[in-house]
Amino acid sequence: MSQDLRSGLVELTSRLIQFPSVNPPGYTVNIASFIRDWLGNLGFSSEFREYAKDKPNVIAKVGRGRPVLILNGHMDVVPPGDESRWAYSPFSGKVVEGRIYGRGATDMKGGLAVIMMVFTELAPIIEKRGSGTLILSATADEETGGHPGVEALVRDGVLIGDAAIVAEPSGSHRYYIGEKGLCQVKLVTRGRPAHGSLPILGDNAIMRLVRAIGKAEELINEFNRGIKLPSELMDAIRNSAEVYLEAARASGLNLTLSDFERVVGTVSFNPGVVRGGSKINMVPDYAELELDMRVPPGVSPSQVINYLRSGLSGAADVEVLDTSEPNYTSPNESIARLVHEGIERVLGTTPKPIIVTGATDGRYFRARGIPTVVYGPGELAMAHAYNEYVTVDDLFRTHDVMVYVVRRFFGIEG
């Protein structure tokens, strides 16, 4: 990687951070226009695809025919929070001692800059050789579900290919092959109101909810004992547990490897929001809990919901809030093997495939049957944090690996 490319990648990452594409509201007009102009100045045409007002997606394609490789990154970022807690302005893109600071530096303006650079470097070769099609997609709304972003683009056939790389932060020495699914439900209990001084005349919905929460936790623990995980993912689950354990120990938490193996390989249980009652001297007749659960590969959210409904019958109603299926790409798929090989050959280290507990836009590609790997600069622990940064070295390393992978994918020597 030449010095000009290196400085260009740092400058591009910093410039992307300077667009405050905060979600909500998640407007991407300004940053999308910058990307379109940046590509245009280098001789590449691109188009806007907009499914929600002021949230355009940018799509650029080169080459023809198959195979088709998609390089994807999202443009939106989470809010910066209390700006007084930042060492540098959250949208400065300031470069200090080998780090580029700002909201979205890790999640994922750094990854977006990498795939933009890789696209413009290799597109002329792919175009000239006619060895397939390379697609760059800078997309909207990932931080709130990706519905007018990757989900819509895949649904409409705009983003369809033989493989995809999503440049979310994995760190240059790791790659993600899958993610847990989402299962968010509401537990609702109802009672009978009465004066608080005579609670015996009423039926307290909050007390009913407390008992229902305890029962729900027992049911999930029982459900987890019967889970059978896909055998080809066992190494990835252990790898994931090791990564999370390392981060926990760095934070001073006294947890074990088996603790995190359970977190990755079972249905998690997190009561997130409780509501109930309207006045201290009234027996409440209504209470509810918003319950967040993450579901491992091999399990469907519908199985979890049905199990809860059966076990809580008569104790609480179970209402569905949001779900998404767990998903993964086999570590034996060509794109996964290429990324693995790229990290080994370029960085000289043995990488480990990971299953993550959160969700990315990769789930929409996988749902369409597109083998997908998440690989990009930055550490997951930095995402959404104060003083978020991406290191310059990690940008360079992921760039070089990505170039290797894309070249090999299209059979380009050199």
Residue pairs with C-beta under 8 A, 6 or more apart in sequence:
1 396
1 399
1 400
5 117
5 121
5 399
6 396
8 117
9 113
9 114
9 117
9 395
9 396
9 399
10 95
10 100
10 392
10 395
12 38
12 113
12 116
12 117
13 93
13 100
13 105
13 109
13 110
13 113
13 390
13 395
14 93
14 94
14 95
14 100
14 102
15 34
15 93
16 31
16 34
16 75
16 93
16 104
16 109
16 112
16 113
17 91
17 92
17 93
17 100
17 101
17 102
17 103
17 104
17 105
17 109
18 91
18 92
18 93
18 102
19 30
19 31
19 34
19 75
19 91
20 77
20 90
20 91
20 103
21 27
21 28
21 30
21 31
21 75
21 76
21 77
21 104
22 76
22 77
22 78
22 79
22 80
22 103
23 76
23 77
23 78
23 79
23 141
23 143
23 144
24 79
24 144
25 54
26 55
26 76
26 140
26 141
26 143
26 144
27 54
27 55
28 54
28 55
28 56
28 57
28 75
28 76
28 140
28 141
29 54
29 55
29 56
31 75
31 138
32 48
32 56
32 57
32 58
32 75
32 138
32 140
35 46
35 58
35 75
35 116
35 138
36 46
36 48
36 58
38 116
39 45
39 46
39 58
39 60
39 116
39 120
39 136
40 46
42 120
44 60
44 62
44 119
44 120
44 123
45 60
46 58
46 59
46 60
46 136
47 58
47 59
47 60
48 56
48 57
48 58
48 59
49 56
49 57
49 59
49 152
49 153
49 156
49 158
50 56
50 57
50 148
51 57
51 147
51 148
51 149
51 152
52 140
52 141
52 147
52 148
55 140
55 141
55 148
55 149
56 140
57 137
57 138
57 139
57 140
57 148
57 149
57 153
58 75
58 136
58 137
58 138
58 139
59 135
59 136
59 137
59 153
59 158
59 159
60 119
60 135
60 136
60 137
61 133
61 134
61 135
61 136
62 119
62 123
62 124
62 126
62 127
62 133
62 134
63 123
63 126
63 127
63 130
63 131
63 132
63 133
63 134
64 130
64 132
64 133
65 130
65 132
65 133
66 132
66 133
66 162
67 132
67 133
67 161
67 162
67 163
67 409
67 410
68 132
68 133
68 134
68 135
68 160
68 161
68 162
68 163
69 132
69 133
69 134
69 135
69 161
69 162
69 163
69 164
69 165
69 335
69 406
69 409
69 410
70 135
70 137
70 159
70 161
70 163
70 164
70 165
70 365
70 370
71 115
71 118
71 119
71 134
71 135
71 136
71 137
71 164
71 165
71 167
71 402
71 406
72 115
72 137
72 139
72 150
72 159
72 164
72 165
72 166
72 167
72 361
72 365
73 108
73 111
73 112
73 115
73 137
73 138
73 139
73 166
73 167
73 168
73 376
74 108
74 112
74 138
74 139
74 140
74 141
74 142
74 143
74 146
74 149
74 150
74 361
75 112
75 138
75 139
75 140
76 140
76 141
76 142
76 143
76 144
77 103
77 104
77 107
77 109
77 143
78 103
78 107
78 143
78 384
79 103
80 86
80 90
80 91
80 103
81 386
82 386
83 89
83 90
85 386
85 387
86 101
86 386
86 387
87 101
87 387
88 94
88 96
88 101
88 102
88 387
89 102
90 102
90 103
90 388
91 102
91 103
92 101
92 102
93 100
93 101
93 102
93 105
94 100
94 101
94 102
95 101
95 392
98 391
98 392
98 393
99 389
99 390
99 391
99 392
100 110
100 389
100 390
100 391
100 392
100 395
101 387
101 388
101 389
102 109
102 388
102 389
103 388
104 388
105 378
105 382
105 388
105 389
105 390
106 169
106 377
106 378
106 379
106 380
106 382
106 383
106 388
106 389
106 390
107 168
107 169
107 378
107 382
107 383
107 384
107 388
108 167
108 168
108 169
108 376
108 378
108 383
109 390
110 169
110 376
110 377
110 378
110 390
110 394
110 395
111 167
111 168
111 169
111 376
111 377
111 378
111 398
112 138
112 167
113 395
114 167
114 376
114 377
114 395
114 398
114 399
114 402
115 136
115 165
115 167
115 376
115 402
116 136
116 138
117 399
118 399
118 402
118 403
118 406
119 134
119 136
121 403
122 134
122 403
122 406
122 407
122 410
122 412
123 134
125 412
126 132
126 133
126 134
126 410
126 412
129 410
129 412
131 410
131 411
131 412
132 409
132 410
133 161
134 406
134 410
135 159
135 161
137 150
137 153
137 159
139 146
139 149
139 150
139 153
139 361
140 146
140 148
140 149
141 147
141 148
141 149
142 149
142 150
142 360
142 361
145 151
146 361
146 364
149 361
150 159
150 361
150 364
150 365
151 361
151 364
153 159
154 160
154 364
154 365
154 367
154 368
154 370
159 365
160 368
160 370
161 370
162 370
162 371
163 333
163 334
163 335
163 370
163 371
163 372
163 373
163 409
164 335
164 362
164 365
164 370
164 371
164 372
164 373
165 335
165 339
165 372
165 373
165 374
165 375
165 402
165 405
166 360
166 361
166 362
166 365
166 372
166 373
166 374
166 375
166 376
167 374
167 375
167 376
167 377
167 398
167 402
168 176
168 360
168 362
168 374
168 376
169 376
169 377
169 378
169 379
169 380
169 382
169 383
169 390
170 176
170 354
170 374
170 375
170 376
170 378
170 380
171 377
171 378
171 379
171 380
171 394
172 343
172 347
172 377
172 394
172 397
172 398
172 401
173 343
173 347
173 349
173 351
173 397
174 239
174 243
174 351
174 352
174 353
174 354
175 336
175 339
175 340
175 343
175 351
175 353
175 354
175 373
175 374
175 375
176 353
176 354
176 355
176 356
176 360
176 362
176 373
176 374
176 375
177 233
177 236
177 328
177 329
177 330
177 331
177 336
177 353
177 354
177 355
177 373
177 374
178 233
178 236
178 297
178 326
178 327
178 328
178 329
178 355
178 356
179 326
179 327
179 328
179 355
179 356
179 357
179 358
179 359
179 360
179 362
179 363
180 264
180 268
180 294
180 295
180 296
180 297
180 326
180 355
180 356
180 357
180 358
180 359
181 294
181 295
181 296
181 297
181 299
181 300
181 301
181 323
181 324
181 325
181 326
181 327
181 359
182 293
182 294
182 295
182 301
182 322
182 323
182 324
182 359
183 267
183 293
183 294
183 295
183 301
183 304
183 305
183 323
184 290
184 291
184 292
184 293
184 320
184 321
184 322
184 323
185 290
185 291
185 293
185 305
185 308
185 318
185 319
185 320
185 321
186 288
186 289
186 290
186 291
186 318
186 319
186 320
186 321
187 209
187 212
187 213
187 216
187 288
187 289
187 291
187 312
187 316
187 317
187 318
188 286
188 287
188 288
188 316
188 317
188 318
188 319
189 205
189 206
189 208
189 209
189 212
189 286
189 287
189 288
189 315
189 316
189 317
190 205
190 208
190 285
190 286
191 202
191 203
191 204
191 205
191 207
191 208
191 283
191 284
191 285
191 286
191 287
192 202
192 203
192 283
192 285
193 202
193 282
193 283
193 284
193 285
194 200
194 201
194 202
194 282
194 283
195 201
195 202
195 281
195 282
195 283
196 279
196 280
196 281
196 282
196 283
197 281
199 283
201 283
202 283
202 285
203 283
203 285
204 283
204 284
205 276
205 277
205 284
205 285
205 286
205 287
206 276
206 277
206 284
206 287
208 287
208 315
208 316
209 274
209 276
209 287
209 288
209 289
209 316
211 315
212 289
212 312
212 315
212 316
213 271
213 289
215 311
215 312
215 315
216 269
216 291
216 308
216 311
216 312
216 316
217 269
219 307
219 308
219 311
219 312
220 267
220 269
220 293
220 304
220 308
221 269
223 267
223 303
223 304
223 307
224 262
224 266
224 267
227 265
227 266
227 267
227 296
227 298
227 299
228 298
229 237
229 265
229 296
229 297
229 298
230 297
230 298
230 328
232 330
232 331
232 332
233 297
233 298
233 328
233 331
233 355
235 331
235 352
235 353
236 328
236 331
236 352
236 353
236 354
236 355
237 261
237 264
237 265
237 296
237 355
238 257
238 261
239 352
239 353
239 354
240 260
240 264
240 354
240 355
240 356
240 357
241 257
241 258
241 259
241 260
241 261
241 263
241 264
242 257
242 260
242 352
243 352
243 354
244 260
244 263
244 264
244 357
245 255
245 256
245 257
245 259
245 260
247 381
248 255
248 260
249 255
263 357
264 296
264 355
264 357
265 296
266 296
267 293
267 294
267 295
267 296
267 299
267 304
268 292
268 293
268 294
268 357
269 291
269 293
270 291
270 292
270 293
271 289
271 290
271 291
271 292
272 290
272 291
272 292
273 289
273 290
274 287
274 288
274 289
274 290
275 287
275 288
276 284
276 286
276 287
276 288
277 284
277 287
278 284
290 321
293 301
293 304
294 357
294 358
295 301
295 304
295 325
295 326
296 326
296 355
297 326
297 327
297 328
297 355
298 326
299 326
300 325
300 326
301 323
301 324
301 325
302 323
305 318
305 320
305 323
308 318
309 318
312 318
324 359
324 363
325 363
325 367
327 362
327 363
327 366
327 367
328 355
328 366
329 335
329 336
329 366
329 371
329 372
329 373
330 336
330 371
331 337
331 340
331 353
333 371
334 371
334 409
335 371
335 372
335 373
335 405
335 409
336 353
336 371
336 373
338 405
338 408
338 409
339 351
339 373
339 375
339 401
339 405
340 351
340 353
341 404
341 408
342 401
342 402
342 404
342 405
342 408
343 349
343 351
343 401
344 350
344 351
345 404
346 397
346 400
346 401
346 404
347 397
347 400
347 401
356 374
356 380
360 374
362 372
362 373
362 374
365 372
366 372
375 398
375 401
375 402
375 405
376 398
377 390
377 391
377 394
377 395
377 397
377 398
378 390
378 394
382 388
382 389
382 390
406 412
407 413
407 414
